[in-house]
Amino acid sequence: DADVTQTPRNRITKTGKRIMLECSQTKGHDRMYWYRQDPGLGLRLIYYSFDVKDINKGEISDGYSVSRQAQAKFSLSLESAIPNQTALYFCATSDSIDRGRSMNTGELFFGEGSRLTVL
Amino acid sequence: AQKVTQAQTEISVVEKEDVTLDCVYETRDTTYYLFWYKQPPSGELVFLIRRNSFDEQNEISGRYSWNFQKSTSSFNFTITASQVVDSAVYFCALSDGANFGNEKLTFGTGTRLTIIP
């Protein structure tokens, strides 16, 4: 099983619908992120969370909200989906340097992605 | 503001050729981190390397090598003796030095590399 799991993997919806993308991880990491990938634009950060009580906006948070239900779960919501939110969404996790782990490479561990199409 | 430029949108080379992927970055921070990620056709993102701004040593890992030059703000990636399995989109990314540098990655637009058998 993947360490970072995203559901659903594919979703087609209509303009105005509420959509939730869920992410869960078994890596025990404190930090979780949501990125969006668009062709020719690379990945852009939507929201990130350093722990359950810490939520931060990223570069493109407008039109999105998040919920950190537990250390292992971080959900992304589109309250009223619009066509330009059609994209590939990635959840990611990373470890905290506070644990003093010398093997921490600063790597982001990504889920397999959720492809969302808004008609 | 931070910026990462990958000017090469697509590159195609014949198998066994060497290929270099360019990455140029902009930042006002004195401490920052640079990354390379690979996205194969299956879509997942695979971490390749992280480099901090104080370490300009080049790095080699098998057929992969990275050339970090602060003087030109570049962090280029070379694949030696390319193989078909190297076909992927490669992303360069930059973050500031806060919190170990992995919470606000700025990604380049990616370079699609195709290795022709």
Interface residues (C-beta under 8 A of the other chain):
Chain A: R31 Y33 G40 L41 G42 L43 R44 L45 Y48 F50 N56 G58 E59 L88 F90 A92 S94 S96 I97 N104 T105 G106 E107 L108 F109 F110 E112 G113
Chain B: V4 T9 Y33 F35 G43 E44 L45 F47 R50 F91 A93 N99 F100 G101 N102 E103 K104 L105 T106 F107 G108 T109 G110
